[in-house]
Amino acid sequence: MENSETSDWHRQPQNVQQGIEHMQQVATQRGLAQLQNIFGDLYSTSRLLQALSQNDLNVEETATYLQDQLTDKLYITKQNFPELFRSVTHQVYFPENPELMPHYEVEEVEGPQELLEGQVALEFSLSPHFVESKIPVFFLSDEIVKEILGFFTPYERGRLRQVCKTWNLLEDRCLHLYKRDCLFTWNYSTQRPKTNIFPSPFNLTDVLWGENFPQAYSDSKDYVESFKSWRTMWLKRPRVRFNGVYVSKVSYFKQGAPSLTMCVSFHRVTFYRYIRFYEDFSVCCVTTAKKPKEIITEIHKQNEEARIGEWARLKNKVTMHLLAKNEVFTYVFRTCSSVKYAHDGLKFESFYCRQPDILEFEALNINTEAWPKYFKFFKV
């Protein structure tokens, strides 16, 4: 018994320095095992240990650092990607013993090897032999990744750029995609829908919008040129979103009839107002007591309860005309954001009403609790 206690005592560190060294050795072994499980044979043990020491034994930072170095270190071999290797040997542009590219740092291995980049990678990705195969994304060239990003919306590209530093840099260089999105979002080829639902005399543009329409609702050239790039324009320029519904919840108390005890009763009234904008400058509005989860997918122009109208925008001001029976209701909003560059809100500023026989505006009081103050955007 005494011998076992003595042996255990000798295994313990004699001082603080030895204890620190022991902990570092244990952390290094654990980190090395985790990195080998992640990268396999792509990096040697000495390279993994060197990367660990450079990142202070932090496994997450080391893995991120090594991931960024993959494009300069990786190569295709039979040992690393056997399934990909067997498919590649059937193609004419992969010779049996090709020479490696000189600017890539690779190890010498037996068997055929070939790097995938440029036009070769494009043909490789489009070939029917490899449609179902698993191709590592780091073998794709920058040009192919840019073409793939063109299939996503700006909001989806914003999430993709958070994957890694490489995709972040590539997304910054896709200015042609932001130009396409900006021209689609701020399209001034027409400012009125093709089908006019307003009765006479509001079917006339001069009566409904004014004589200077659409110039009065078009941003000036100096304002547009104030944005330095297409990406800056997409981020900072106020816009109306078409892929969802703007929702406002209105809640107020209403006095009821007195009871037999002469006590006045109050009732709480709650309803929701939904607004959906379209690219052709048409808009629909639905007012109902149903919650967003129940009816948000039913907010469209074919809804029987929807009021149809038109909208226009000038900088951060949005004007909307809605038809209700024979009257025209005009709403004026100001675009706002819950977070930076979100453009996911509308602030209700003013409200007007016009009748067919009286074309003058009649301003209504919106400071009461029965009117919505803000509209929050929900994606559909």
URURMO-V928124 format. One record per backbone hydrogen bond with DSSP energy under -1.0 kcal/mol. NH is the residue of the N-H (numbers start at 0). CO is the residue of the C=O. E is the energy in kcal/mol with one decimal. If there is no record, write none. Layout:
nh=NH co=CO e=E
nh=NH co=CO e=E
//
This chain:
nh=4 co=0 e=-1.9
nh=5 co=1 e=-2.2
nh=6 co=2 e=-2.2
nh=7 co=3 e=-2.4
nh=8 co=4 e=-2.0
nh=9 co=5 e=-1.5
nh=10 co=6 e=-1.0
nh=18 co=14 e=-1.6
nh=19 co=15 e=-2.2
nh=20 co=16 e=-2.3
nh=21 co=17 e=-2.2
nh=22 co=18 e=-2.1
nh=23 co=19 e=-2.3
nh=24 co=20 e=-2.1
nh=25 co=21 e=-2.2
nh=26 co=22 e=-2.6
nh=27 co=23 e=-2.3
nh=28 co=24 e=-2.3
nh=29 co=25 e=-2.3
nh=30 co=26 e=-2.5
nh=31 co=27 e=-2.5
nh=32 co=28 e=-2.0
nh=33 co=29 e=-2.1
nh=34 co=30 e=-2.4
nh=35 co=31 e=-2.1
nh=36 co=32 e=-1.5
nh=37 co=33 e=-1.4
nh=38 co=34 e=-2.9
nh=39 co=35 e=-1.7
nh=41 co=38 e=-1.8
nh=47 co=43 e=-2.0
nh=48 co=44 e=-2.4
nh=49 co=45 e=-2.1
nh=50 co=46 e=-2.2
nh=51 co=47 e=-2.3
nh=52 co=48 e=-2.2
nh=53 co=49 e=-1.8
nh=54 co=50 e=-1.4
nh=55 co=52 e=-1.1
nh=56 co=51 e=-3.0
nh=57 co=54 e=-1.5
nh=61 co=57 e=-2.1
nh=62 co=58 e=-2.6
nh=63 co=59 e=-2.1
nh=64 co=60 e=-2.3
nh=65 co=61 e=-2.6
nh=66 co=62 e=-2.1
nh=67 co=63 e=-1.8
nh=69 co=66 e=-1.1
nh=73 co=69 e=-2.8
nh=80 co=76 e=-2.3
nh=84 co=80 e=-2.2
nh=85 co=81 e=-2.1
nh=86 co=82 e=-1.5
nh=87 co=83 e=-1.9
nh=88 co=84 e=-1.5
nh=89 co=86 e=-1.0
nh=90 co=87 e=-1.9
nh=93 co=90 e=-1.1
nh=103 co=100 e=-1.3
nh=104 co=71 e=-1.2
nh=119 co=116 e=-1.1
nh=121 co=117 e=-1.7
nh=122 co=118 e=-2.6
nh=123 co=119 e=-2.3
nh=124 co=120 e=-2.4
nh=125 co=121 e=-1.6
nh=126 co=122 e=-1.1
nh=129 co=126 e=-1.6
nh=138 co=135 e=-1.6
nh=139 co=136 e=-1.5
nh=144 co=140 e=-1.9
nh=145 co=141 e=-2.1
nh=146 co=142 e=-1.7
nh=147 co=143 e=-2.2
nh=148 co=144 e=-2.2
nh=150 co=147 e=-1.7
nh=151 co=148 e=-1.6
nh=156 co=152 e=-2.5
nh=157 co=153 e=-1.7
nh=159 co=155 e=-2.0
nh=160 co=156 e=-2.1
nh=162 co=159 e=-1.9
nh=167 co=163 e=-1.5
nh=168 co=164 e=-2.2
nh=169 co=165 e=-2.3
nh=170 co=166 e=-2.4
nh=171 co=167 e=-1.4
nh=174 co=172 e=-1.5
nh=177 co=173 e=-1.2
nh=178 co=174 e=-2.1
nh=179 co=175 e=-1.9
nh=180 co=176 e=-2.2
nh=181 co=177 e=-2.6
nh=182 co=178 e=-2.4
nh=183 co=179 e=-1.7
nh=184 co=180 e=-2.3
nh=185 co=181 e=-2.9
nh=201 co=198 e=-1.3
nh=203 co=200 e=-1.4
nh=207 co=203 e=-2.2
nh=208 co=204 e=-2.7
nh=209 co=204 e=-1.3
nh=215 co=211 e=-2.1
nh=216 co=213 e=-1.6
nh=217 co=214 e=-1.3
nh=223 co=219 e=-1.8
nh=224 co=220 e=-2.4
nh=226 co=223 e=-1.2
nh=232 co=228 e=-2.0
nh=233 co=229 e=-2.1
nh=234 co=230 e=-2.0
nh=235 co=231 e=-2.5
nh=236 co=232 e=-2.1
nh=244 co=377 e=-2.8
nh=245 co=274 e=-3.2
nh=246 co=375 e=-3.3
nh=247 co=272 e=-1.8
nh=249 co=270 e=-2.9
nh=251 co=268 e=-2.3
nh=253 co=266 e=-3.5
nh=255 co=264 e=-3.5
nh=258 co=262 e=-1.6
nh=261 co=258 e=-1.8
nh=266 co=253 e=-3.2
nh=268 co=251 e=-3.5
nh=270 co=249 e=-2.3
nh=271 co=287 e=-3.5
nh=272 co=247 e=-2.5
nh=273 co=285 e=-3.1
nh=274 co=245 e=-2.5
nh=275 co=283 e=-2.4
nh=277 co=281 e=-2.0
nh=280 co=277 e=-1.4
nh=282 co=308 e=-1.8
nh=283 co=275 e=-2.0
nh=284 co=306 e=-1.8
nh=285 co=273 e=-2.3
nh=287 co=271 e=-2.3
nh=293 co=290 e=-1.3
nh=294 co=290 e=-1.3
nh=295 co=291 e=-2.4
nh=297 co=294 e=-1.7
nh=299 co=297 e=-1.1
nh=302 co=299 e=-1.5
nh=305 co=302 e=-1.1
nh=306 co=284 e=-2.8
nh=308 co=282 e=-2.3
nh=309 co=320 e=-1.7
nh=310 co=280 e=-1.7
nh=311 co=318 e=-2.2
nh=313 co=316 e=-2.7
nh=316 co=313 e=-2.5
nh=317 co=332 e=-2.1
nh=318 co=311 e=-2.8
nh=319 co=330 e=-2.8
nh=320 co=309 e=-2.9
nh=321 co=328 e=-2.9
nh=322 co=307 e=-2.0
nh=323 co=326 e=-2.5
nh=326 co=323 e=-2.3
nh=327 co=353 e=-2.4
nh=328 co=321 e=-2.7
nh=329 co=351 e=-2.5
nh=330 co=319 e=-3.0
nh=331 co=349 e=-2.1
nh=332 co=317 e=-3.1
nh=333 co=346 e=-1.6
nh=334 co=315 e=-2.2
nh=335 co=344 e=-2.2
nh=341 co=338 e=-1.7
nh=344 co=335 e=-1.5
nh=345 co=374 e=-1.9
nh=346 co=333 e=-2.6
nh=347 co=372 e=-2.5
nh=348 co=331 e=-2.5
nh=349 co=331 e=-1.3
nh=351 co=329 e=-2.6
nh=352 co=361 e=-1.2
nh=353 co=327 e=-1.9
nh=354 co=357 e=-1.7
nh=361 co=352 e=-1.5
nh=363 co=350 e=-1.9
nh=370 co=367 e=-1.2
nh=374 co=345 e=-2.6
nh=375 co=246 e=-3.4
nh=376 co=343 e=-2.4
nh=377 co=244 e=-2.8
nh=379 co=242 e=-2.0
//
